Amino acid sequence: MNRLSTLDRTALTLIIIGALNWLLVGLFQWDLVAALFGGESAWLSRLIYTLVGISGLYGLSLLFRGDRGMADNDR
């Protein structure tokens, strides 16, 4: 069984938040992150956008990791 680390789970959570935000932008032209944190240019919104972007890049490693992160007895 492939177990996710805390970093993996955190990255995936941020990726999902980003995806849901883009869904809202696409369907309703409403940016939830900007609405919650003071606009698109507010430092907190920019921090969230940055963390989501970094998580997306980290998520690429999850695609190619395969079984390499698993112990032999977990297979």
Secondary structure, DSSP 8 states (H G I E B T S, - for coil): -----HHHHHHHHHHHHHHHHHHHHHHHS--HHHHHHTSTTSHHHHHHHHHHHHHHHHHHHHHHHTTTTS-GGG-
